[in-house]
Amino acid sequence: MDNVVRLQSALHDLDASINYAVKANGNLAIMQVMAQCGLGFDVGSAGELHRVHCLQRHMGRRAPLVMTGPAKTTATIAAGLESGAQLVAESVSELQRIQQAAGALGITAAVGVRVNPDLEASTHPHLATAAGEGKFGMPLAEVRRLAATWSTWPALRLVGLHCHVGSALYRLDELDAALGLLVALAAELRAAGCALQWLDVGGGLPISYGEEPVPDVRAYGDMLRAHLGGTGLALHCQPGRYLVGDAGLLLSAVVEVKQAGRRRIVLCDAGMNDLLRPALYGARHRIAALSGSGELRSADVAGPVCESADFLARDVLLPENVGDLLAVLDAGAYGMSMASNYNGRPRPAEVMTWDGQAIVVRQRETLDDLLRGEALLPANGPESQDVPGSAAP
């Protein structure tokens, strides 16, 4: 909650809507805390929207809701409109699908469009989302042409502009440049008659994974204030990593220690299926030994998955004893949300500490859970058969 309070304080005098990015960690208990702190939600799929619906039913109230992300199907768009979500379109063809869905519902949908400003970001290529040849958003020129012909979209009202440069941005000047373009474009569109109400700066606020100096969130607020002051435009933002990244860790036990040439390898029972970030884009996580004693020695920490990329960290100092407990730190964002059952591995439990108690907020998967929904081919006859020993679909 401390991270939420810091961000709210930094944006306190702005007309700001802070919407937690569910993709960072969609555990319902975490989402519940966010809602209790007054945050809304940013969803990118029907599954994430379903999580929000379940939480809202439990809490008995609605929270602000934004739907972003590319390739929204007509069914997903309709579900978003019916739930009252603010939709952000990524392309002209998506706007056509939104108009079709809005017309079928008999409503006029207030929408935003995502701008691709063709800016490079000093982050991993897999985390950069504003490059001109990427899949996200619309070029500036296309947005201008779209605004000039907005009267041809009778079921839509253009009320906002969205731009997300990328994740884990350690330089505020990159966000600053994107916001400058967005504010200038908003002025053009308003002069052309578009009744814009808000600008959405996406997410991107980083955390430190051990060595990187991170921007001061107060400086982030000052930058937004400098651009938005006097415009009359509200602010939308979708933090994820910043709010939960340093709040979670992955616990693992050492299974084996081996020598591989000049390298010492500590093999543990957690792997890339539990925390994909190191294998996916070379992310570095600090690892701490929670038990064990003896001389600290440099080692690479690897998991049990049958892939050469299955390393959680390289060149860390550990006592390297079988049975030791290890904590992979700063795993609260994009850990469980990107976890998988690869190599037939059940996903781990999630435990939250709350008010001095340890609460299991997601049960550990069982082997039978891995078979849920599958069916064997019929031996005789046309009927499919449930897999023996598995729960019914």
C-alpha positions in Angstrom: 0.0 0.0 0.0 3.0 2.3 0.5 3.6 2.5 -3.2 -0.1 3.4 -3.8 0.1 6.2 -1.3 3.3 7.6 -2.7 1.8 7.7 -6.2 -1.4 9.3 -5.0 0.5 11.9 -3.1 2.6 12.7 -6.2 -0.5 13.3 -8.3 -2.7 14.8 -5.5 -3.5 18.1 -7.2 -4.1 16.7 -10.6 -7.5 15.5 -11.9 -6.0 12.0 -12.0 -7.6 8.6 -12.5 -5.1 5.9 -11.4 -6.1 2.5 -12.9 -4.1 -0.5 -11.7 -2.8 -2.6 -14.6 -4.3 -6.0 -13.9 -1.7 -7.8 -16.2 1.1 -7.0 -13.6 -0.6 -9.3 -11.0 -4.2 -10.2 -11.3 -4.7 -11.9 -7.9 -8.1 -11.0 -6.6 -6.8 -10.2 -3.1 -4.3 -7.7 -4.6 -7.0 -6.2 -6.8 -9.2 -5.9 -3.7 -6.5 -3.9 -1.9 -6.2 -1.6 -4.9 -9.9 -1.0 -5.0 -9.9 -0.3 -1.3 -7.3 2.4 -1.9 -9.5 4.1 -4.4 -7.9 2.8 -7.6 -9.7 1.7 -10.8 -8.5 -1.0 -13.2 -6.8 -1.3 -16.6 -7.8 -4.5 -18.4 -6.6 -5.9 -21.7 -8.8 -9.0 -22.2 -12.1 -10.6 -21.4 -10.3 -12.7 -18.7 -9.0 -9.6 -16.9 -12.5 -8.0 -17.2 -14.0 -11.1 -15.6 -11.7 -10.7 -12.7 -12.9 -7.2 -12.2 -16.5 -8.3 -12.4 -16.0 -10.9 -9.7 -14.3 -8.4 -7.4 -17.0 -5.8 -8.0 -19.7 -8.4 -7.1 -17.8 -9.2 -3.9 -17.3 -5.6 -2.9 -20.8 -4.5 -3.9 -19.6 -1.5 -5.9 -18.0 -0.6 -9.2 -14.5 0.8 -9.8 -13.3 3.0 -12.7 -12.4 0.8 -15.6 -10.2 1.2 -18.7 -9.8 -1.3 -21.5 -6.6 -1.1 -23.5 -4.5 -3.4 -25.7 -4.5 -4.5 -29.3 -6.6 -7.0 -31.2 -9.8 -6.7 -29.2 -12.5 -9.0 -30.6 -16.1 -7.8 -31.2 -17.2 -9.9 -28.2 -14.5 -8.5 -25.9 -15.5 -4.9 -27.0 -19.2 -5.6 -26.4 -18.3 -6.9 -22.9 -16.3 -3.8 -22.2 -19.0 -1.5 -23.3 -21.6 -3.3 -21.3 -19.4 -3.1 -18.2 -19.0 0.7 -18.6 -15.3 0.5 -19.4 -13.6 3.4 -21.1 -12.3 1.8 -24.3 -9.0 2.8 -25.9 -8.8 1.9 -29.6 -5.5 0.9 -31.3 -6.5 1.1 -34.9 -9.2 2.3 -37.4 -10.5 -1.2 -37.8 -10.9 -1.5 -34.1 -12.9 1.7 -34.0 -15.1 0.0 -36.7 -15.7 -2.9 -34.3 -16.4 -0.6 -31.4 -18.9 1.3 -33.6 -20.6 -1.9 -34.6 -20.9 -3.1 -31.0 -22.1 0.3 -29.7 -24.7 0.4 -32.5 -26.0 -3.0 -31.5 -26.3 -1.9 -27.9 -28.0 1.3 -28.9 -25.5 3.6 -27.2 -22.9 6.2 -28.1 -19.6 5.1 -26.9 -17.0 7.5 -25.5 -13.6 6.3 -26.7 -9.9 7.2 -26.6 -7.4 6.4 -29.3 -3.8 5.2 -28.7 -1.1 7.2 -30.3 2.1 5.7 -31.5 4.6 8.6 -31.4 7.5 6.7 -33.1 9.8 7.2 -30.1 12.6 4.8 -29.0 12.8 3.8 -25.4 15.9 2.9 -23.4 14.4 -0.4 -22.2 14.5 -4.0 -23.4 13.1 -4.2 -26.9 10.4 -6.6 -25.6 9.2 -3.8 -23.3 9.2 -0.9 -25.7 5.8 -0.1 -27.1 6.0 3.2 -29.0 8.3 2.4 -31.9 6.9 3.4 -35.3 7.0 -0.2 -36.7 5.5 -1.8 -33.6 2.0 -3.3 -33.2 0.7 -0.7 -30.8 -1.4 2.4 -31.6 -1.8 4.7 -34.5 0.7 7.1 -36.1 0.2 10.8 -35.4 -0.8 11.6 -39.0 -3.5 8.8 -38.9 -5.0 10.2 -35.7 -5.1 13.7 -37.3 -6.9 12.3 -40.4 -9.3 10.3 -38.1 -10.2 13.4 -36.1 -10.9 15.4 -39.2 -13.5 12.9 -40.3 -15.0 12.0 -36.9 -18.5 12.9 -38.0 -18.5 9.6 -40.0 -18.5 7.7 -36.7 -22.0 8.3 -35.4 -21.9 5.9 -32.5 -18.6 7.2 -31.1 -17.3 10.2 -29.2 -13.6 10.9 -29.2 -12.8 12.0 -25.6 -9.2 11.0 -25.0 -5.7 10.3 -26.3 -3.5 7.5 -24.9 0.3 6.9 -25.2 2.4 4.3 -23.5 6.1 4.5 -24.3 7.1 1.2 -22.7 7.6 -0.6 -19.4 10.4 -0.1 -16.9 11.4 3.3 -18.1 14.3 4.6 -16.0 14.5 8.0 -17.8 11.7 10.5 -17.3 12.8 12.5 -20.4 11.4 9.7 -22.6 8.0 10.1 -21.0 8.4 13.8 -21.1 8.9 13.8 -24.9 5.9 11.5 -25.5 3.7 13.7 -23.3 4.8 16.8 -25.1 3.7 15.3 -28.4 0.4 14.1 -26.9 -0.4 17.6 -25.4 0.3 19.3 -28.7 -1.8 16.8 -30.6 -4.7 17.3 -28.1 -4.5 21.1 -28.8 -4.8 20.5 -32.5 -7.8 18.1 -32.1 -9.6 20.4 -29.8 -9.1 23.3 -32.2 -10.6 21.1 -34.9 -13.7 20.5 -32.7 -13.0 17.3 -30.8 -14.2 17.6 -27.2 -11.2 15.8 -25.6 -11.5 15.3 -21.9 -8.4 13.4 -20.9 -4.9 12.3 -21.7 -3.7 8.8 -20.8 0.1 8.3 -20.2 -0.1 4.6 -19.7 2.3 3.0 -17.2 6.1 2.6 -17.3 7.1 3.7 -13.8 10.0 1.3 -12.9 11.2 -0.2 -9.7 14.8 -0.9 -8.8 15.8 -4.6 -9.2 19.0 -3.9 -7.2 21.2 -1.5 -9.1 19.2 0.8 -11.3 18.5 4.3 -10.0 14.8 4.9 -10.4 13.1 8.3 -11.0 11.6 10.0 -8.0 7.8 9.6 -8.2 7.5 13.3 -7.2 9.5 14.3 -10.2 7.1 12.2 -12.3 4.2 14.1 -10.8 5.9 17.5 -11.5 6.5 16.5 -15.1 2.8 15.7 -15.6 1.8 18.9 -13.8 4.1 21.0 -16.1 2.4 19.5 -19.2 -1.2 19.3 -18.1 -1.4 22.5 -16.1 -3.9 24.9 -17.7 -5.1 22.5 -20.4 -8.3 21.5 -18.6 -7.5 17.9 -19.4 -7.8 15.1 -16.8 -5.0 12.5 -16.4 -5.3 8.8 -16.7 -2.5 6.4 -15.9 -2.1 2.7 -15.5 0.7 1.7 -13.2 1.4 -2.0 -12.5 5.0 -2.8 -11.8 5.5 0.3 -9.7 2.7 -0.7 -7.3 3.4 -4.4 -6.8 6.8 -5.3 -8.2 8.8 -4.9 -5.0 6.0 -6.3 -2.8 6.4 -9.9 -3.9 9.1 -12.6 -3.8 9.4 -16.2 -5.1 10.5 -18.8 -2.5 12.5 -21.8 -3.7 14.6 -24.6 -2.3 18.0 -25.8 -3.5 17.8 -29.3 -4.9 21.4 -29.8 -6.2 24.7 -28.0 -6.5 26.9 -29.0 -9.4 30.1 -27.8 -11.2 29.9 -27.1 -14.9 33.4 -26.2 -16.1 34.3 -23.0 -14.4 30.7 -22.2 -13.3 29.1 -23.3 -10.1 25.4 -24.0 -10.7 22.7 -24.0 -7.9 19.7 -26.0 -9.1 16.4 -25.1 -7.3 12.8 -26.2 -7.5 11.5 -23.0 -9.1 12.1 -22.2 -12.8 11.2 -20.2 -15.8 7.6 -21.4 -15.7 7.3 -19.7 -12.3 9.2 -16.5 -13.2 9.7 -16.0 -16.9 11.3 -12.5 -16.8 15.0 -13.6 -16.7 14.5 -16.1 -19.6 12.2 -13.8 -21.6 14.3 -10.6 -21.6 17.4 -11.1 -19.4 15.9 -9.5 -16.3 18.0 -9.5 -13.2 16.5 -10.3 -9.9 18.3 -10.2 -6.5 18.4 -13.6 -4.7 18.8 -13.9 -1.0 19.5 -17.1 1.0 17.0 -17.5 3.8 18.7 -20.4 5.4 22.1 -22.2 5.3 25.5 -21.2 6.4 29.1 -21.3 5.3 31.2 -19.5 2.8 29.4 -17.4 0.2 30.5 -18.4 -3.3 29.5 -17.1 -6.8 27.0 -19.3 -8.5 24.4 -19.3 -11.3 20.9 -20.2 -10.1 19.0 -22.5 -12.5 15.6 -24.2 -12.4 14.3 -27.7 -13.3 12.8 -26.8 -16.7 14.2 -28.6 -19.7 15.4 -25.4 -21.4 18.8 -23.8 -21.6 17.3 -20.4 -20.8 16.0 -21.7 -17.4 18.2 -19.5 -15.2 16.8 -17.3 -12.5 20.0 -15.4 -11.9 23.7 -15.4 -12.9 26.7 -14.7 -10.7 25.1 -14.3 -7.3 26.8 -15.0 -3.9 25.1 -18.0 -2.0 26.1 -20.5 0.6 25.1 -23.2 -1.9 23.8 -26.0 0.4 21.2 -28.5 -0.7 17.9 -27.8 1.1 18.6 -24.0 1.5 15.7 -21.7 1.0 16.2 -19.0 -1.6 14.1 -15.8 -2.1 14.0 -14.3 -5.5 13.2 -10.7 -4.7 11.0 -8.1 -6.5 8.9 -10.8 -8.2 5.5 -9.2 -7.4 4.9 -8.0 -11.0 4.8 -10.3 -14.1 5.7 -13.3 -12.0 2.5 -15.3 -11.4 0.7 -13.4 -14.2 3.2 -14.9 -16.7 3.6 -18.3 -15.0 2.7 -21.4 -16.9 2.4 -25.2 -16.7 5.3 -25.8 -19.1 7.1 -29.1 -18.5 4.0 -30.4 -16.6 4.7 -28.2 -13.6 1.9 -27.0 -11.3 1.9 -23.3 -10.5 2.8 -22.4 -6.9 0.7 -21.1 -4.2 0.4 -17.3 -3.5 0.6 -16.1 0.1 -0.1 -12.6 1.2 0.9 -11.1 4.5 -1.9 -8.9 5.8 -2.4 -7.4 9.2 0.3 -9.7 10.7 -1.2 -12.9 9.2 -0.1 -15.1 6.3 -3.1 -15.7 4.1 -3.1 -18.2 1.1 -4.7 -16.1 -1.6 -4.2 -18.7 -4.3 -4.0 -22.5 -3.7 -1.1 -24.4 -5.1 -2.1 -26.3 -8.2 -2.3 -30.1 -8.1 -1.3 -32.6 -10.7 -5.0 -33.2 -11.4 -5.4 -29.5 -12.1 -3.0 -29.9 -15.0 -5.5 -32.3 -16.6 -8.6 -30.2 -16.0 -10.8 -29.9 -19.1 -8.9 -32.5 -21.2 -10.5 -35.6 -22.7 -9.1 -38.8 -24.1 -10.1 -40.1 -27.5 -12.9 -42.7 -27.4 -11.7 -46.3 -27.5 -15.1 -47.4 -28.8 -17.9 -45.1 -29.8 -18.2 -41.3 -30.5 -18.3 -40.0 -26.9 -15.2 -38.4 -25.5 -14.0 -39.6 -22.1 -12.8 -37.5 -19.1 -9.2 -38.2 -18.2 -9.1 -40.7 -15.3 -8.1 -39.1 -12.0 -8.8 -35.5 -13.1 -11.6 -33.2 -12.0 -14.5 -32.9 -14.4 -14.3 -29.9 -16.7 
